Amino acid sequence: QPCSFKIRGRSVRIAPARPASVMSQAVPPLLSVHPSRALVDEKFSVLVENLPPGCPVTIRSLYQSEDKDFWEAYGHYVSNHQGTVSVSEDISLGGTYTGKEAMGLLWSMRPIPGSRKGLRLRKKDTCAPMLVTISVYSGHEDVRDQAPLASALVERWYMAPGVQRIEITEKGVRGTLFLPPGPGPFPAMLDLWGGGGGLQEYRAALLACRGFISLALEYFNTNDAKPKGLDMKCFETAFEIIRSHPQAVPDRVGIIGLSYGTLMTLSLAAECPTIKPSCIVCIGNAHSKFLEEKVGNIDCPMLLINGTDDQNWPTVEVASDIIKMMREAGKESLVTRLDYPDAGHLIEPPFSPHFRAANFMLHGTKKKVMVLWGGKTKPHADAQEDSWKKILSFLQLHLYGAPSLKAKI
């Protein structure tokens, strides 16, 4: 409230101080992002300078997907006594995320109000970057109709310079091969996605950036009346394409699967005599009755990754069953298990937005249904970041573990 007092018999009225306004600044705010060009699994720092001390601002990210949908994330900040805001060091007081979250402007992205329902953000063209605009606005109110005080464009890549992308359409195999930069030799990965079908390249592209030849395999699509998941010939051919590549180490090939892809990963490792993976990674574990007497046949290290709030599959229970079968076969030491509290089904590369529910195309039809994946945004984001580091460490140990390869890293 205003206060009044007298000086030399004259009344003086003092109004309360107003929050600092950036609009009255002679020097415009400066927003910088470092690095402005990076791989999607790398962190960036966002810094705003030349603000008045104690100035409330909103920092927002905006991205238009390849389907022309807009996605956003934002945090509310107050500048320090030097007039700066650092997203990496300062606390967001509200928005799509709170607290000290360096990458909250990416992992908390969601469709802007009024968007289509059930959207899921997935990069289709791995040769082009995600172009994300980071902007700073005055105040903590709705900023969508407000002109930004400053903006910066950020490039987020799934392919590093020198990575090669090769389309594969031979011997009944549909997929995309990614080769790391350099002559090699490199270990390799067969990448199997889930029941959504189609060809998803972005994880394989990112694995190639980290030194692994990777083949993203399209083993069925949404127009197939029946998934071709049990046609082992397709997988045998794909595995042989990787193993026989002149830049690959033929006895250092692993398999990574998500959701339905984990069922195929376990099946191939357990019962296909021509496929002997060096290791396997299973994310969001699915299971089937026909595996119950075969999982014990697996002889390679396996990494099981699950979210405890998975609403799509009973993945935690499936992991327990797998470990039980491996224990009975005397092979429990081959299993590494990661359970992430409050994470959902779709554990993807780090800083990917979280989707508790999304549209899903039913096989053999053009009908979409809404599928519940589960998870809470912040714990799910933490799971994606942590699990990716551990996946790379697991692959480094079991595929790059040979002394002859260590020297080439």
WOFEN-V310075 format. One line per field, one symbol per residue. phi: phi as a letter, one per 30 degrees, with the letter a starting at -180 (. if undefined). psi: psi as a letter, one per 30 degrees, with the letter a starting at -180 (. if undefined). burial: # if it has 9 or more other ideal C-beta (glycine too) atoms within 8 Angstrom, else .. Layout:
# WOFEN-V310075
phi=???
psi=???
burial=???
This chain:
# WOFEN-V310075
phi=.dbbacbhicdbccdddcedcdddddcddccbbbddbaddccdbccbcbicdeicdbccbcbbcddciccbbbabcbbdddcibbcddcccddljdabidbdcddcdceaddejdddidbcbdccddcddccccbcbdicddcdccdddabbccccccbdejdccbdcbbhiccabcccddjdidbdbbcccdcddiicccddddddddcjbdbcdcccabdcddbecdcdddeddddddeddcddccddcbbcbbbbheddddddddddbcdccbddabbbcidcbbeddeccedddccdbccbbcdcdccbddddddddddddddddibeddcccbcceidcdddcediddcbdbadbdddibcccbccccjjceddddddddddddddddddddcccddedcedcd
psi=kklklkjhfkkkkkllklkkkffgkekllkkkkklfjllfgkllkkkklhlkkgkklkkkkkkjlfggkkklllkklklafghlkjefflkkfabfllajjegffefgklklkglllglkjkkejffklkjkkklklkagakgfgkklellkkkkjkfklkfkkkkkjikhgkkakkkklklfalkllkkjjaaffaljjfeeeeeeefggkkkjjkjfllffkfkkgfgjfeeeeeeeeeeegkfgljfgiklkklkbffeeeeeeefefjffjikfllkjkikllleffegfeffkglkkjkklkfgjgelieeeeeeeeeeeeefgggfffkkkjkjkglaeijalkgklkjellkkkkkglgkklkkjfllkeeeeeeeeeeeeeeeeeeeeefegfkefeeff.
burial=...................###..#...#.#.#..#.###...##########.#########.#...############..######.#.##.####..############..#..##.#.#..#...#########....#....#############..#.#..#....#.######...#.#########.##.###########.##########.#.#..###....##########.#.###..###################.#..#.###########...#..###.#.##############.##.##.###.###.#.#..##..###.######.########.####.#....#.##.#####.##########.###.###.###....##...
